[in-house]
Amino acid sequence: KGIDPDKREAQVRSFFGQHFKEKKYMQNKEIIIQTVLKSETKQQVNNALMKSFGSKETGVIYKRLSPLLALLSLPGK
């Protein structure tokens, strides 16, 4: 089922480091990274982010994550 978990995590962490440099994201780094790692669909990513960040912030985070989600081949909307 796709790439092995360690490689996937390294990929997610690398992407995060490149695209989320602001303090507010760095403070929530593990929440965002674990959300991506645990989610099996884009919808799950979106829903989990909503619980932590609210809709406006989730929109910003999700938009930035979308190249990564495409790369990880997550199904969903």
Buried (B, 14 or more C-beta within 10 A) or exposed (E): EEEEEEEBBEBBBEBBEEBBEEEEBEEBEEBBBEBBBEBEEBEBBBEBBBEEBEEEBBBEBBEBBEEBBEEBEBEEE
